[in-house]
Amino acid sequence: MSRALALAVVTLTLAGCGQRSDLRPRENASLPPAPYGATATPTPAELLDPTTQQRPSRSDELLTESKARGDDPFALPPR
């Protein structure tokens, strides 16, 4: 019985953790300073937008020809 009660408490606690509104800085708090070299401080929306380095585009280029591997000068036999 206590195990079911503990499971119910954990489930209800985790269900209340979801963020449903937009992220905003606290009252009387400012955004982080502008990155080094930037001319302006980014907005919250710009900070949440992933860059191409954080989320690279997918390459769907298929291999069109089989090629034999070349000799690898660093493939040394085990000692």
JOGI-V494060 format. One record per pair of residues at least 12 apart in sequence whose C-alpha atoms are under 7 Angstrom apart, sorted by the first residue. I is the first residue (numbers start at 1). GAP is how many residues later the second one is. D is the distance in Angstrom with one decimal. If there is no record, write none. Layout:
BEGIN
i | gap | d
I | GAP | D
I | GAP | D
END
This chain:
BEGIN
none
END
